[in-house]
Amino acid sequence: MSDFLAYANARAQYASLGVDTDAAIRTLAGVPVALHCWQGDDVRGFDGDPAAPLTGGIQTTGNFPGRARTPEELMADIDLALRLCPGTKKINLHASYAVFDETNGGWVDRDKLEPKHFAKWVEFCKARGLGCDFNPTFFSHPKCDPLTLSSPNPETRRFWIEHGKACIRISNYLAEELGQPCVMNIWTGDGLKDIPADRMGPRRRYREAIDEILSEPYDFNLVKPCVESKVFGIGVEAYTVGSAEFALSYAAMHSDKCIPLLDNGHYHPTEVVSDKIPALLAFFPEIALHITRGVRWDSDHVVLFDDETKEIAKEIVRCGGLDGHVHIALDYFDASINRIFAWVTGFRNVQKALLFALLQPTAHMQALQDAGRFTELMLCAEQMKTMPFSAVWAQYCAAQGVPAEDGAWFAAIEAYERGVLVKRV
């Protein structure tokens, strides 16, 4: 069957259930998803010793050849990933990816970062019509003692507060230059390896530090500061300062100037972010997501087209999140496989999940639930699993000018690996 006939057949089948596939494709095409820069170089950045170990609960495993070592290499790798992904894209940067050269005075420490150190990224985004999100980098630095914003050392805290304030200014610059809101995420790996004697003190200092960071002037329409939690990290197994309760409470108490961020790898394995999305949207006008894949106790695996990714997408769609209420970004890093493949696979799977969600007869299923017709609701949900989704996905990819079949885009990555990546040593 030709692609045209396959899509015509799929469109008719979905229409019989009240679903407009053309409308779903149009809607998805305008949904921005942020591609994270740190997958391309194993979270190394450009502001420190490339041989130094990662700290703050960050760990990348694997030694696949071709890690990006310079801004130019990273941008080239991102370019290939962007060409193979459908939809509207943004870039997500960490502060450690500042570009230092003779035009901006060279290297400065993180507390002295300025917008000019990200001018090259602005040029990159403008040339490709991209927005840009941003993250302060509160890890992998000599001034982690090992705590940052919650440190009992005033000098340490001051350094990291100034870093956070600098990142507010940089985020405002990115938003103004690119004409799109910049989501700025505050996350630290602050915590302790063993049972603490004082759980309250670090959290009070953390709260006061974030207060001071957010005292830096910014336009909340342009800059969207977030607070992100984590259940625990490597080296902080017993106590995490920025727990789920802390981060959510902070966002709730300061909803006029920041929003909560949910990372679906940062909770207990039995918790699901798909259920948290509608709970938070009942109170917050906006939330942010880092979509990843947790495996047992760890997060940051490449996103798959799996059940929880589908459920996250369904809740975004059901709750009206595509109208700007939910800011979507990716967050994972895997050095055991081709890094560009990891980028493309995760991005395309988020797109697949969103399209799958847009193709659900949501209003009909909600009416069945409200009427207590649970047998028919289950029947409908099961029917949707065998609908001709792949034909609609192929139509969407064709409209976006990218290959639909995995083998077609993977061939481009293999060629790039042979011609570029294996030559990096």
Secondary structure, 3 states (H helix, E strand, C coil): CCHHHHHHHHHHHHHCCCCCHHHHHHHHHCCEEEEEHHHCCCCCCCCCCCCCCCCCCCCCCCCCCCCCCCHHHHHHHHHHHHHCCCCEEEEEEEHHHCCCCCCCCCCCCHHHCCHHHHHHHHHHHHHHCCEEEEECCECCCCCCCCCCCCCCCHHHHHHHHHHHHHHHHHHHHHHHHHCCCEEEEECECCEECCCCCCCHHHHHHHHHHHHHHCCCCCCCCCEEEEEECCCCECCECCEECCCHHHHHHHHHHCCCCCEEEEECCCCCCCCCHHHHHHHHHCCCCCEEEEECCCECCECCCCCCCCHHHHHHHHHHHHCCHHHCCEEEEECCCCCCCCHHHHHHHHHHHHHHHHHHHHCCCHHHHHHHHHCCCHHHHHHHHHHHCCCCHHHHHHHHHHHHCCCCCHHHHHHHHHHHHHHCHHHCC
